[in-house]
Amino acid sequence: MNNSVKLDVVVIGAGQAGLSIGYYLTQSNLSFVLLDQSSQIGETWLNRYDSLILFSPRTYSSLPGYEFPGESDGYPNKNETAEYLKKYQQKFSIPVELNTFVEQISKENDTFITSTNHFTYHSKIVVIATGPFQTPFLPKLTGSGLDEQIIQLHSSKYKNPQQLKRGTTLIVGAGNSGAQIAVELYNTHDVYISSNQDLKFSPHFIAGKSMFWWFEKLRIYDMFRTGTKVGEWIKKQPEPIMGTELKELVQQNKVKLTPRTKSTDGDKVTFEDGSSIKVANIIWATGFTQDFNWIKIDNVLNKQGNPLHNRGITQVSGLFFIGLPWLHKRPSALLGGVGEDAKFIVKYINNHNIRNE
């Protein structure tokens, strides 16, 4: 059996970024495939916590060529989002190989070699669309550590309140996931949320219009670009929490704010200001790190292991990234923002006439 496949383009990842690339590639004459280790399209969304709701309305959560079905101003849940991605792949007949784990990528002369658990793919182009949510990040803390009976879950493993014990629950990290989980838990648990910065909130609507409507009409995202003074300043600011539900609960003292978590000892967690609480549960809403150790090509990553690129175009001819935060603009990693980057990258590929002869 021949275990080698020759194509023009290999796209690694079949989430929203990979599917957007796939949409534009279907309009070209290039042969391609999307590789994904999941067992179904949208699986990453299905695996998130049960109450997850997108913070962008449907009309601003669409991939190119296919509007997100349902009430345009409503906010889809995780199951709707997974179903939308599945229908998107089917609608445009985007070729996907699931249950495919990429072991490494190398390059010989002008050909990329993508080794997987099934086949080895040879291509002139590789687009890495694995996104920002790869390896759960856990902070390093001082102290002797937590007792084994304390339930600890990263937000990527949290599903619902039934996973937790009764008692005090600490959420470490106050991004949108941590905020949504805190809002869900306050009815059943004594909830604390630990953050290393002051929380900033953004309402969903201003003057009856979605924040995303204002961003579009005022062309805010055109100013929030990588490389501009405004964009680089915004990039350093903490992400606002979308919606004001948590803000109201904090004001009512139904969710308590604490400073940054510093150390753990038994069932006690101590914060940066010296205060402490005893906990039954901890949810680590501390985000993710990227792991690109499987890329065995020079001049792709910096010393910190982050991709070197200009709007997704790397220094290595034929190698591209998409779906990363701030790839070009602030919403580059979001459903409603990734399409613009996909169109740019595929246009670049077509204009440079890169293909596997």
Buried (B, 14 or more C-beta within 10 A) or exposed (E): EEEEBEBBBBBBBBBBBBBBBBBBBBEBEBBBBBBBBBEBBBBBBBEBBEBBBBBBBBBBBBBBBBEBEBEBBBBBBBBBBBBBBBBBBEEBEBBBBBEBEBEEBEBEEEEBBBBBEEBBBBBBBBBBBBBBBEEBBEEEBEEEEBEEEBBBBBBBBBEEBEEBEEBBBBBBBBBBBBBBBBBBBBEEBBBBBBBEEEBEBEEBBEEEEBBBBEBBEEEBBEBBBBEBEEBEEBBEEEEBBBBEBBBEBBEEEBBBBBBBBBBBBBBBBBBEEEEBBEBBBBBBBBBBBBEBEBBEBEEBBEEEEEBEBEBBBBEBEBBBBBBBBBBBBBBBBBBBBBBBBBBBBBEBBBEEEBBBE
